Amino acid sequence: MDFGLSEQQQLLRDSIERFVQDEYAFDARRRIVASEDGFSRAHWRTFAELGLLALPFAEDEGGIGGDGVDTMVVMEAFGKGLVVEPFLPTVVLCGSLLKLAASAEERAALVPGIIAGDTLLAFAHGERRARHDLGHVEAKAARSGGGFVIDGAKSVVLGAPSATHFIVSARTAAGISLFLVPAGTAGLSLRPYLTIDGQRAAEVTLAGVAVGGDALLGPDGGALPVIEQAVDIATAALCAEAVGCMQATFERTRDYLNTREQFGTKIGNFQALQHALVDMFVELEQSRSMAIVAAVHAGEVDATLRRRAISAAKVQIGKSGRIIGQTAVQLHGGMGMTDEMQVGHYFKRLTAIEQTFGDGDHHLARFQAA
């Protein structure tokens, strides 16, 4: 397998890394996280201008037609800067749902707004008792006249506080279905909160939410395979973001060891600390290789092959993230636990990534089943 990037992908990576370096310094990120929206609208417009929001969509819809490796390049760069803009929930996850489930007319109504940066989406799917089972949906959608009435509750909906539209999963008489619900619809309420890693999410309640028949995305009752594939695509992107976090954590730890002095010498000269740094590097490179494999297989039609690749990467990412995060904090000493040190924030993000879309135990069982 060729692990090299094309010239176009290298240019994409370089442009995003320059943006992160210029606009996403640690103090600037802290201000963005503390803002009312929890992300920068100006940065979101810049993403639109750079064409990042058009990445996964077909060219005839105004998009770029990028694949999983293109998304990997973007997400890895975002991981290095701990970018908090809702690219994953809007563009990767919900964008995939639209590509896989929505009709051409439905995509034509939504995709231009996403590409322009005006439309932000959130996928309201996870429920409190579902754990990581994508087929566990208790929310109900009952037919009423020519439309549906949706009742249920969704947990940890990423990007929900800023979303203009929600893609909601609910169980109809035919099975699991997807519905497009605009924010502000009567009966739709949010309890937003800040997650441990600086992201924004919300608990979403749907109480008698009435939608028309045109709100149904895809066939009635046929949404589960679409959800599984879209979540796999998002999981591959998340693995790439984790690699970016690990890369930045490793580099900051290496630089700290080459700067901090103890007993009249740089602590990076101590052999035991050098060994720990080498262990971090090994975990980083193993994770990078698995993230590339996941990105290549993200668009795989064969569900078995796709699941094996995605789950194998997620297991490796979870293990390596813990090792790299814990080692970085330990090598920084007591300062590694403080809010003023960047490595602690990277470790928080890696911890959140491990739990998102299934933890290591879930994906190990899924790999075995596949």
C-alpha positions as CSV (number, residue, x, y, z in Angstrom):
1,M,0.0,0.0,0.0
2,D,1.3,3.5,-0.9
3,F,1.2,5.6,2.2
4,G,2.3,8.7,0.3
5,L,0.1,11.7,-0.3
6,S,-0.5,13.2,-3.8
7,E,0.8,16.6,-4.6
8,Q,-2.7,18.1,-4.2
9,Q,-3.1,16.4,-0.8
10,Q,0.3,17.8,0.3
11,L,-0.8,21.3,-0.7
12,L,-4.1,20.8,1.2
13,R,-2.2,19.7,4.3
14,D,0.3,22.6,4.1
15,S,-2.4,25.2,3.7
16,I,-4.4,23.9,6.7
17,E,-1.3,23.5,8.9
18,R,-0.4,27.1,8.1
19,F,-3.8,28.2,9.1
20,V,-3.6,26.3,12.4
21,Q,-0.2,27.7,13.1
22,D,-1.3,31.3,12.4
23,E,-4.8,31.3,13.8
24,Y,-5.0,28.6,16.4
25,A,-2.4,29.4,19.0
26,F,-3.1,28.0,22.4
27,D,-4.4,31.3,23.9
28,A,-6.5,32.0,20.8
29,R,-8.1,28.6,21.1
30,R,-8.9,29.2,24.8
31,R,-10.7,32.4,23.8
32,I,-12.7,30.6,21.1
33,V,-13.7,27.8,23.5
34,A,-14.9,30.3,26.0
35,S,-16.9,32.3,23.4
36,E,-20.7,32.1,23.2
37,D,-20.8,29.8,20.2
38,G,-17.8,27.7,21.3
39,F,-16.2,28.1,17.9
40,S,-15.2,30.9,15.5
41,R,-17.7,31.9,12.9
42,A,-14.8,33.7,11.1
43,H,-12.8,30.5,11.0
44,W,-15.8,28.7,9.7
45,R,-16.1,31.2,6.8
46,T,-12.4,30.7,6.1
47,F,-13.0,27.0,5.9
48,A,-15.7,27.7,3.3
49,E,-13.4,29.9,1.3
50,L,-10.7,27.2,1.4
51,G,-13.2,24.7,0.1
52,L,-13.0,22.5,3.1
53,L,-16.7,22.4,3.6
54,A,-17.1,21.2,0.0
55,L,-14.6,18.4,0.5
56,P,-16.9,15.3,0.5
57,F,-19.6,16.4,-1.9
58,A,-19.8,15.6,-5.6
59,E,-18.5,18.1,-8.1
60,D,-21.9,18.3,-9.8
61,E,-23.3,19.5,-6.4
62,G,-20.6,22.2,-6.1
63,G,-18.3,20.0,-4.1
64,I,-14.7,18.8,-4.6
65,G,-15.4,15.0,-4.6
66,G,-12.8,14.2,-2.0
67,D,-12.3,10.8,-0.5
68,G,-11.4,9.3,2.9
69,V,-7.7,10.2,2.5
70,D,-8.5,13.8,1.7
71,T,-10.6,13.9,4.9
72,M,-7.8,12.3,6.8
73,V,-5.4,15.1,5.7
74,V,-7.8,17.8,7.0
75,M,-8.6,16.0,10.3
76,E,-5.0,15.3,11.1
77,A,-4.1,19.0,10.7
78,F,-7.2,19.9,12.8
79,G,-6.0,17.5,15.5
80,K,-2.6,19.2,15.7
81,G,-4.4,22.5,16.5
82,L,-7.2,21.1,18.6
83,V,-9.7,22.8,16.3
84,V,-13.2,23.0,17.8
85,E,-15.2,24.1,14.7
86,P,-18.0,21.6,14.0
87,F,-16.4,20.1,10.8
88,L,-16.8,16.5,12.0
89,P,-20.5,16.6,12.8
90,T,-21.6,18.9,9.9
91,V,-19.3,18.0,7.0
92,V,-18.1,14.5,7.7
93,L,-20.9,12.8,9.6
94,C,-24.0,14.5,8.4
95,G,-22.5,15.1,4.9
96,S,-22.1,11.3,4.6
97,L,-25.7,10.7,5.7
98,L,-26.9,13.1,3.0
99,K,-24.7,11.5,0.4
100,L,-25.9,8.0,1.3
101,A,-29.6,8.6,2.1
102,A,-30.9,11.9,0.7
103,S,-32.4,12.3,-2.7
104,A,-30.9,14.6,-5.3
105,E,-33.6,17.2,-4.6
106,E,-32.9,17.0,-0.8
107,R,-29.2,17.4,-1.3
108,A,-29.7,20.3,-3.7
109,A,-31.6,22.0,-0.9
110,L,-29.0,21.5,1.7
111,V,-25.5,21.0,0.3
112,P,-25.0,24.6,-1.1
113,G,-25.7,26.0,2.3
114,I,-23.2,23.6,3.9
115,I,-20.6,24.5,1.3
116,A,-21.2,28.2,1.9
117,G,-20.9,27.8,5.6
118,D,-24.5,28.9,6.3
119,T,-26.0,25.5,7.2
120,L,-24.7,23.5,10.1
121,L,-26.0,20.0,10.8
122,A,-25.9,17.7,13.8
123,F,-26.8,14.0,13.9
124,A,-29.2,13.2,16.8
125,H,-28.8,9.5,17.1
126,G,-27.2,8.2,20.3
127,E,-29.4,7.4,23.3
128,R,-28.7,6.9,27.0
129,R,-29.4,3.1,27.0
130,A,-27.8,2.4,23.6
131,R,-24.2,2.4,24.7
132,H,-22.4,1.9,21.3
133,D,-25.2,-0.1,19.6
134,L,-26.2,1.9,16.5
135,G,-29.3,-0.3,16.1
136,H,-30.6,0.7,19.5
137,V,-33.2,3.4,18.8
138,E,-36.1,4.0,21.2
139,A,-37.2,7.3,19.7
140,K,-40.5,6.9,17.8
141,A,-41.9,8.4,14.7
142,A,-45.6,7.8,14.2
143,R,-47.4,8.6,11.0
144,S,-49.8,11.5,11.2
145,G,-51.7,12.6,8.1
146,G,-49.1,13.1,5.4
147,G,-46.2,13.4,7.9
148,F,-44.8,12.1,11.1
149,V,-44.8,13.0,14.8
150,I,-41.4,12.3,16.5
151,D,-41.0,11.6,20.3
152,G,-37.7,10.6,22.0
153,A,-34.5,11.8,23.6
154,K,-31.0,11.9,22.2
155,S,-27.7,12.2,24.1
156,V,-24.3,13.8,23.5
157,V,-25.3,15.3,20.1
158,L,-22.1,16.8,18.8
159,G,-22.4,20.3,17.4
160,A,-26.1,20.5,18.4
161,P,-25.9,24.0,20.1
162,S,-24.9,25.7,16.8
163,A,-26.9,23.4,14.4
164,T,-29.4,24.9,12.0
165,H,-30.8,21.5,11.2
166,F,-30.8,18.1,12.8
167,I,-30.8,14.7,11.2
168,V,-32.8,12.6,13.7
169,S,-33.0,8.8,13.8
170,A,-36.4,7.4,15.0
171,R,-38.2,4.1,14.8
172,T,-41.2,3.9,12.5
173,A,-43.4,0.9,11.9
174,A,-41.0,-0.1,9.1
175,G,-37.8,0.2,11.2
176,I,-35.2,2.8,11.8
177,S,-35.6,6.0,9.7
178,L,-33.9,9.3,9.3
179,F,-35.7,12.7,9.4
180,L,-34.5,16.2,8.7
181,V,-35.7,18.6,11.5
182,P,-34.9,22.3,11.4
183,A,-33.6,23.8,14.7
184,G,-36.4,25.8,16.3
185,T,-39.1,23.3,15.3
186,A,-41.9,23.2,17.9
187,G,-41.3,20.4,20.5
188,L,-37.5,20.3,19.8
189,S,-35.5,21.4,22.8
190,L,-31.8,21.4,23.7
191,R,-29.8,21.2,26.9
192,P,-26.3,22.4,25.7
193,Y,-23.1,21.9,27.5
194,L,-19.3,22.1,27.2
195,T,-17.6,18.7,27.0
196,I,-14.3,17.9,28.8
197,D,-12.3,18.5,25.6
198,G,-13.6,21.9,24.8
199,Q,-16.3,20.8,22.3
200,R,-20.0,21.7,22.4
201,A,-22.8,19.1,22.6
202,A,-26.3,18.8,23.9
203,E,-29.0,16.6,25.1
204,V,-31.9,16.8,22.6
205,T,-35.5,16.2,23.5
206,L,-38.2,15.7,20.9
207,A,-41.7,16.0,22.3
208,G,-44.4,15.7,19.6
209,V,-42.2,17.2,16.9
210,A,-44.4,17.3,13.8
211,V,-42.6,17.1,10.4
212,G,-43.9,16.6,6.9
213,G,-43.5,13.6,4.8
214,D,-40.7,15.3,2.9
215,A,-38.6,15.3,6.1
216,L,-37.9,11.6,5.6
217,L,-34.4,11.0,4.3
218,G,-34.1,7.8,2.4
219,P,-36.5,4.9,2.5
220,D,-38.7,4.4,5.5
221,G,-37.2,1.8,7.8
222,G,-34.0,1.4,5.8
223,A,-31.6,3.8,7.7
224,L,-29.5,1.4,9.7
225,P,-27.0,0.4,7.0
226,V,-26.6,4.1,6.1
227,I,-26.0,5.1,9.7
228,E,-23.4,2.3,10.1
229,Q,-21.5,3.4,7.0
230,A,-21.7,7.1,7.9
231,V,-20.4,6.5,11.4
232,D,-17.6,4.4,10.0
233,I,-16.6,7.3,7.8
234,A,-16.7,9.6,10.7
235,T,-14.7,7.2,12.9
236,A,-11.9,7.0,10.3
237,A,-11.8,10.8,10.3
238,L,-11.7,10.8,14.1
239,C,-8.7,8.4,14.0
240,A,-6.9,10.9,11.8
241,E,-7.7,13.7,14.2
242,A,-6.3,11.6,17.0
243,V,-3.0,11.1,15.1
244,G,-2.7,14.9,14.8
245,C,-3.2,15.2,18.5
246,M,-0.6,12.5,19.2
247,Q,1.9,14.2,16.9
248,A,1.5,17.5,18.6
249,T,1.7,15.9,22.1
250,F,4.9,14.0,21.1
251,E,6.5,17.2,19.7
252,R,5.7,19.3,22.7
253,T,7.0,16.6,25.1
254,R,10.2,16.2,23.1
255,D,10.8,20.0,23.1
256,Y,10.1,20.2,26.8
257,L,12.7,17.4,27.6
258,N,15.2,19.3,25.5
259,T,14.5,22.6,27.4
260,R,13.9,21.6,31.0
261,E,17.0,21.4,33.1
262,Q,17.6,19.3,36.3
263,F,20.8,18.7,38.1
264,G,22.6,21.0,35.7
265,T,21.6,19.2,32.5
266,K,18.7,18.9,30.1
267,I,16.4,16.1,31.3
268,G,16.2,14.9,27.7
269,N,19.7,13.5,28.3
270,F,18.4,11.0,30.9
271,Q,18.2,7.6,29.3
272,A,15.0,6.5,31.0
273,L,13.2,9.6,29.6
274,Q,14.6,9.0,26.2
275,H,13.2,5.5,26.3
276,A,9.8,6.8,27.3
277,L,9.9,9.3,24.3
278,V,10.8,6.5,21.9
279,D,7.8,4.5,23.2
280,M,5.6,7.5,22.4
281,F,7.0,7.7,18.9
282,V,6.4,4.0,18.2
283,E,2.8,4.4,19.3
284,L,2.4,7.4,17.1
285,E,3.7,5.7,14.0
286,Q,1.6,2.6,14.6
287,S,-1.5,4.8,15.0
288,R,-0.6,6.8,11.8
289,S,-0.4,3.6,9.8
290,M,-3.7,2.3,11.1
291,A,-5.4,5.6,10.5
292,I,-4.3,5.5,6.8
293,V,-5.7,2.0,6.5
294,A,-9.0,3.2,8.0
295,A,-9.1,6.3,5.6
296,V,-8.5,4.1,2.6
297,H,-11.3,1.7,3.6
298,A,-13.8,4.4,4.8
299,G,-15.6,4.4,1.5
300,E,-15.5,0.6,1.2
301,V,-18.9,-0.8,0.0
302,D,-18.2,-4.2,1.5
303,A,-19.3,-3.7,5.1
304,T,-17.2,-6.6,6.5
305,L,-14.0,-5.2,5.1
306,R,-14.8,-1.7,6.2
307,R,-15.7,-2.7,9.7
308,R,-12.5,-4.7,10.2
309,A,-10.3,-1.8,9.0
310,I,-12.2,0.9,11.0
311,S,-12.4,-1.1,14.2
312,A,-8.8,-2.2,14.0
313,A,-7.7,1.4,13.7
314,K,-10.0,2.6,16.5
315,V,-8.6,-0.1,18.9
316,Q,-5.0,1.0,18.1
317,I,-5.9,4.7,18.4
318,G,-7.5,4.2,21.8
319,K,-4.5,2.2,23.2
320,S,-1.9,4.6,21.8
321,G,-3.8,7.7,22.8
322,R,-3.8,6.5,26.4
323,I,-0.1,5.7,26.4
324,I,1.0,8.9,24.7
325,G,-1.2,11.1,26.8
326,Q,-0.2,9.5,30.1
327,T,3.5,9.5,29.3
328,A,3.4,13.1,28.2
329,V,1.7,14.2,31.4
330,Q,4.2,12.2,33.4
331,L,7.2,13.6,31.6
332,H,5.9,17.1,32.2
333,G,5.7,16.4,35.9
334,G,3.1,18.2,38.0
335,M,2.7,20.9,35.4
336,G,1.3,18.3,32.9
337,M,-2.0,18.2,34.9
338,T,-2.5,22.0,34.9
339,D,-4.9,23.9,32.6
340,E,-2.0,26.1,31.4
341,M,-0.1,23.3,29.7
342,Q,-1.2,22.2,26.2
343,V,-0.4,18.5,26.7
344,G,-3.3,18.2,29.2
345,H,-5.7,19.5,26.6
346,Y,-4.5,17.1,24.0
347,F,-4.9,14.3,26.5
348,K,-8.5,15.3,27.2
349,R,-9.2,15.3,23.5
350,L,-7.6,11.9,23.0
351,T,-9.7,10.6,25.9
352,A,-12.9,11.9,24.4
353,I,-12.0,10.4,21.0
354,E,-11.5,7.0,22.6
355,Q,-15.1,7.0,23.8
356,T,-16.7,8.6,20.6
357,F,-18.3,6.1,18.2
358,G,-17.3,3.2,20.4
359,D,-14.5,2.5,22.8
360,G,-11.7,-0.1,22.4
361,D,-13.7,-3.0,23.9
362,H,-16.6,-2.3,21.5
363,H,-14.4,-2.2,18.5
364,L,-12.4,-5.3,19.5
365,A,-15.7,-7.3,19.7
366,R,-16.8,-5.7,16.4
367,F,-13.5,-6.7,14.7
368,Q,-13.8,-10.2,16.0
369,A,-17.4,-10.5,14.8
370,A,-16.5,-9.2,11.3
